């Protein structure tokens, strides 16, 4: 079995992981950012970048990018609080 050599450094992988962690919505900030189109778009773009670096599926990457564009264009809105 051949070892898959990544074109990304460990630092790159750590940086995107930190960025994704920083931008993703959590239980603590959901209500604050759920409707912010730029925050939601940034979260999705960080997810797409993370998938690129981790050799994710192209269809998944494209879907994340498309969803981020929908947020920027205000074609989608927040789905509401999951617990309500």
trRosetta pair geometry for C-beta under 8 A, 3 or more apart (Angstrom, degrees):
i j d omega theta_ij theta_ji phi_ij phi_ji
4 55 7.8 -23 157 -42 146 165
6 13 7.8 12 150 -54 160 125
6 55 8.0 -118 -114 -35 92 114
8 12 4.3 -119 -171 82 96 137
8 13 5.7 109 129 -50 124 87
8 53 5.1 64 -73 -153 167 93
9 12 4.7 107 54 0 75 99
9 13 7.2 -140 97 0 46 85
10 13 5.7 -56 -152 39 36 112
10 14 6.2 36 151 -20 68 107
11 14 5.6 -55 -146 38 32 111
11 15 6.2 33 155 -22 66 106
12 15 5.8 -55 -147 35 29 111
12 16 6.5 21 159 -12 64 105
12 53 6.4 -161 135 -137 107 133
13 16 6.2 -56 -146 38 29 104
13 17 6.3 31 154 -20 63 109
13 53 6.0 170 -100 154 70 131
13 54 7.7 95 -129 -74 102 81
14 17 5.6 -57 -149 37 30 114
14 18 6.3 31 154 -19 65 106
15 18 5.7 -55 -149 36 31 110
15 19 6.3 30 154 -18 66 106
16 19 5.5 -51 -143 39 35 113
16 20 6.0 37 157 -20 67 105
16 46 7.2 165 -164 -166 78 81
16 49 5.7 -143 -138 122 122 105
16 50 5.1 164 152 -94 118 72
16 53 5.3 155 30 16 166 159
17 20 5.9 -54 -145 37 28 110
17 21 6.3 29 155 -18 62 108
17 50 7.1 99 -82 -122 51 113
18 21 5.7 -56 -147 38 29 112
18 22 6.2 30 154 -21 64 108
19 22 5.6 -56 -147 36 30 112
19 23 6.2 11 162 -7 66 114
19 46 5.2 -150 127 -138 101 122
19 49 7.7 -18 90 82 136 136
20 23 6.2 -67 -142 44 26 100
20 24 6.0 29 165 -32 66 110
20 46 4.6 170 -96 146 66 115
20 47 6.3 103 -132 -80 111 53
20 49 7.8 -156 -68 71 102 97
20 50 4.9 30 -68 -61 145 140
21 24 6.4 -49 -135 22 23 109
23 39 7.4 -177 -162 -165 84 71
23 42 5.2 -124 -152 124 134 101
23 43 4.7 -173 141 -95 102 64
23 46 4.8 130 55 6 146 157
24 43 5.4 109 -102 -145 47 108
24 46 7.4 -121 -53 84 78 132
24 47 7.6 89 -88 -64 103 101
25 29 6.0 -131 -144 87 66 93
25 30 5.3 84 173 -99 112 65
25 33 5.7 -152 -104 82 103 118
25 34 6.8 83 -137 -86 151 66
25 39 7.7 88 -70 142 98 113
25 40 7.8 -2 -38 -101 125 71
25 43 6.3 -11 -19 -111 83 161
26 29 5.6 60 49 28 80 88
26 30 6.7 -115 87 -44 31 83
27 30 6.1 -22 -132 -13 25 119
29 32 4.8 -62 -164 46 70 117
29 33 5.3 24 148 7 100 115
30 33 7.0 -91 -145 52 17 80
30 34 5.4 36 172 -60 65 109
30 81 7.2 100 132 -118 129 79
31 34 6.2 -23 -117 -3 22 118
31 81 7.2 4 -86 -90 89 110
33 36 4.8 -61 -154 26 66 120
33 39 4.4 -102 -164 123 114 159
33 40 7.3 162 153 -54 94 74
34 40 7.8 50 -166 -72 30 115
34 78 4.2 73 152 -131 95 151
34 81 7.7 -71 -90 -76 171 63
35 77 6.9 1 -129 -165 84 85
35 78 4.8 -83 -81 -10 66 129
36 39 3.8 48 96 17 119 115
36 40 6.3 159 85 -14 62 86
37 40 5.8 -57 -143 41 30 109
37 41 6.1 30 158 -19 66 109
37 71 4.7 166 -155 163 78 85
37 72 6.0 131 158 -98 114 32
37 74 6.1 -55 -97 -80 150 74
38 41 5.7 -52 -141 39 30 110
38 42 6.2 32 157 -20 64 107
38 71 7.9 176 -62 133 20 114
38 72 7.5 64 -91 -103 57 77
39 42 5.8 -54 -146 37 28 111
39 43 6.4 33 153 -22 62 105
40 43 5.6 -51 -149 32 31 115
40 44 6.5 27 154 -15 64 106
40 68 7.5 180 123 -124 73 64
40 71 4.4 -152 97 -143 115 153
40 78 7.6 -149 -77 -80 146 86
41 44 5.8 -59 -150 39 32 109
41 45 6.2 29 154 -18 67 108
41 68 4.2 94 -149 -164 72 86
41 69 7.6 92 -130 -60 112 23
41 71 4.4 -161 -64 83 85 125
41 72 4.9 59 -91 -54 152 89
42 45 5.7 -55 -143 39 31 110
42 46 6.2 33 156 -20 65 105
42 68 7.8 121 -36 -140 18 119
43 46 5.9 -56 -150 35 27 110
43 47 6.6 29 150 -20 61 106
44 47 5.4 -52 -151 34 34 115
44 48 6.5 37 150 -20 65 102
44 64 5.0 -179 -179 -176 87 82
44 65 7.4 162 138 -86 106 24
44 67 5.2 -142 -146 92 152 104
44 68 3.8 -167 87 -71 126 95
44 71 6.9 156 10 5 140 138
45 48 5.4 -48 -147 34 36 113
45 49 6.3 37 153 -17 65 103
45 64 7.3 152 -88 142 28 103
45 65 6.9 64 -106 -108 70 66
45 68 5.0 77 -51 -113 83 165
46 49 5.7 -51 -146 39 33 112
46 50 6.2 39 151 -23 63 105
47 50 5.5 -53 -149 35 30 116
47 51 6.5 32 152 -19 63 104
47 64 5.1 -139 95 -149 107 143
48 51 5.6 -55 -151 35 32 112
48 52 6.5 37 149 -22 65 101
48 61 5.1 95 -152 -155 86 71
48 64 3.9 -176 -71 98 93 128
48 65 5.1 81 -110 -57 161 80
48 68 7.2 -82 -13 -14 133 135
49 52 5.5 -47 -149 30 35 114
49 53 6.5 30 155 -14 65 105
50 53 5.9 -58 -149 39 30 108
50 54 6.1 8 158 -1 66 115
50 56 7.7 58 108 -24 65 135
51 54 5.9 -67 -137 51 28 98
51 56 3.0 -47 -171 22 91 153
51 57 7.5 -54 -178 41 122 51
51 60 5.8 -143 -155 107 155 111
51 61 4.8 -163 100 -85 130 87
51 64 6.7 150 11 10 142 151
52 55 8.0 30 177 -70 27 25
52 56 6.7 -52 -53 33 27 100
52 61 5.9 85 -65 -123 79 138
56 60 5.3 -91 157 75 117 126
56 61 5.7 136 91 -54 115 97
57 60 4.4 84 69 6 94 106
57 61 7.0 -165 92 -8 48 85
58 61 5.5 -55 -147 37 36 113
58 62 6.1 34 156 -18 69 106
59 62 5.8 -54 -146 39 29 111
59 63 6.3 33 154 -22 63 107
60 63 5.7 -53 -148 34 31 113
60 64 6.6 31 154 -19 64 104
61 64 5.9 -56 -154 34 30 110
61 65 6.5 26 152 -14 65 107
62 65 5.7 -56 -147 39 33 110
62 66 6.1 34 155 -20 67 108
63 66 5.7 -53 -144 38 30 112
63 67 6.2 32 155 -21 64 106
64 67 5.8 -53 -146 35 29 112
64 68 6.5 32 153 -21 62 103
65 68 5.7 -52 -151 32 32 112
65 69 6.7 33 150 -18 64 103
66 69 5.7 -53 -153 34 34 112
66 70 6.6 39 148 -23 65 102
67 70 5.4 -49 -152 30 36 116
67 71 6.8 38 150 -19 64 99
67 76 7.4 -16 -159 14 74 156
68 71 5.7 -50 -155 32 37 112
68 72 6.6 35 149 -17 66 104
69 72 5.6 -53 -147 37 36 111
69 73 6.1 24 157 -8 69 111
70 73 6.0 -62 -142 48 27 103
70 75 4.3 -89 -156 66 78 110
70 76 4.6 48 140 -4 115 111
71 74 7.4 24 -180 -78 32 35
71 75 7.8 -75 -51 44 20 74
71 76 5.9 -47 -80 59 59 104
74 77 7.6 26 -163 -72 71 80
79 82 7.7 44 97 -75 112 70
80 84 6.3 -98 156 68 110 111
81 84 4.4 60 78 10 108 110
